[in-house]
């Protein structure tokens, strides 16, 4: 698995199909038009605190990953940021032929990609409190839930994962091999 920057115009149709799919309900873009997705990701591309990436598996797009600075976006005023904090969202492309363990492989690769930056000390996430599947995945890669927070669009479970928690949870070898 490798990641490349999302191209807001070239990737809009692909991402639109992903974020409007019924399985992407927690992405909160179910009713988005193609132009809405283009605008959203063009705004990300123009924002120095937010980046979006497409994850490629065997060369094929399969994952949407967003990295953001939680001291500037999403969590401003909702927690005490630390130097080296990185916020993250990820979405696995919908498929008619699910592969057992694939989503775990994805989140492991996403985390390895984030921690490949030596400046990243801790990954911060804020999934919807009712998204039990992602809470379980987060726990598998080392996240520890801290508390529920109220964001404008949802009640979220604020969770953190340090580099050492990630490596302990998945094993240093698996963590470093996740991006290949």
N, C-alpha and C positions, 0 to 999 in steps of 0.2 A: 504494500500500500504506500502510495506517495501522495503528496498534496501539492496543488498548484493554486496560484491566486485565481479567484473567481473573476471572470470577465462579465461585468453587469449586463452588457448587451448580447454577447455571444452565448452566454449561459442562461439567459433569462427564461427561455422556453423550457429548458430542462428543469431548472429550479422551480419554475411555476408548477410544473406537473408534480413535483415532489411536495411542495409546501401546501398545495391545495388538495392533496390526496387525503381520504378519510383517516388513514393511519397517522397523519401529521396534525391531528387536532390540537395538540399542545403547542404547535408552532403558531397558532392563532392567525392563520392567513387563508383559511378555508374559502373565503369569498373573494380573494384577491384576483384581480384581472392581471393579465400579462404585463400591462403597463405599470401596475402597482408594484410588481416584483422588480421590474427594471428600475423604477424610481427608488425603491428601498435599497437596492444594492448599489445603485449609483451614489446614493447618499453615503453608504458605508465606504465606498471607494474614495470619496472626498473627505472622509473623517479620519484624522490621524490616530484616533483612539479605537478604531474598529476596522477589522479586516475579515474578509470572507475567503474561504478556500473550497475547492472541489477535491475530494479524495478519490483517487483512482485505484481501482483494484484490477490487476492484470491489464492496466491501460484503459479500463472502462470507468466512467464516472459512477460513483456509488455512494458518496457521502458529501454532505454539506457541513462545513465546520466554520464557526465564527469565533474569532478571538477578539477580546475587547479589554480596555483598561477600566476596571470596576471603580476606580477612584474618580473617573470622568464620566462614565455612562452606566446605565442600568441600576447601579447600587449606591449612587451618591446619597449620602445621608442615612443609609440603611445599615451600614456596618462600618467598622474602623479599618480602613485599608492599611496594608503594610507594603513597604517597598518589595517589588518582585511579584505582587499579586497580578494574576491574569484571569480574566473571565472567559468562559467558554460556553458555547452552545454547539450541539451536533445533531444531525438528522441523517438517518440511513434511508437511502432511496427505497421506495416501495418496490416489491417484487412479487411475482406470482409463484416463484420457486425459492422459498426461504432456505437458507443454509444454517444448520445447527451451529451455534457458537459464533456466527458472523458478527453480530452486534457487539459481543464481548471483544472480538478481534478489533473491531472499529474503535471502540472507546479506548482500548489499550494503545492503538496506533495514534489516536488523537492526543492522548496524554503524553506519549513519547515525543510526538511532534512539538507539543508545547514546552516540555522540559528539555528539548534539544537546544533551546535558547538558554544559555547559562544565566541570563538575567531573571528567568522565571524561578521563583522560590515556592510559589503556592498557586494552585488553580482554585478558582472560586466559581461555584455554580449556584443557580437559583431556579431549579425546576419547580413546576406546579406541585403543590402538596399532594394532589391526587394522582400524580404520575408515578405509581408504585413501581412500574417496570424500570424506569430510569433510576429510581432510588436504589433498587437492587443492583443495577449495573454500576452505579457510582460507588456503592459499597465494595463491590468486587475489585475495583481498581484503587481503593484506598481512601475514598472520601469519607469524611466524618460529618454527619449532620450537626449543625450548631443550634439552629432555632428556626421557627417559622417567622416570615416577615411578610408584610403587606406591601405589594407593589401596586402601582396604578391599575395594571391589567390582570393581576392574579395574586393569590396567596401562594407564597413560594417557600421552599425549604432551603435555607441558606446552608451550604455545605462547603467544606474545604478539604484540599488534598495537597500535602507537601510532597516534595520530591522523594524524601525518605519513606513516607507513607505509601506512595505509589510503588516504589521499588520493592518495599517489603510485601505489598499486596500481590504483585504480579511476578516478582523475581526480576532482578537486574538484567538477566539475560533476555527474558521475554520482553521486558520494557524496551531495551535497546534494539531488539530484533523486530519490533512491531512496525517499524517504518519501511522495512525492506520487503 
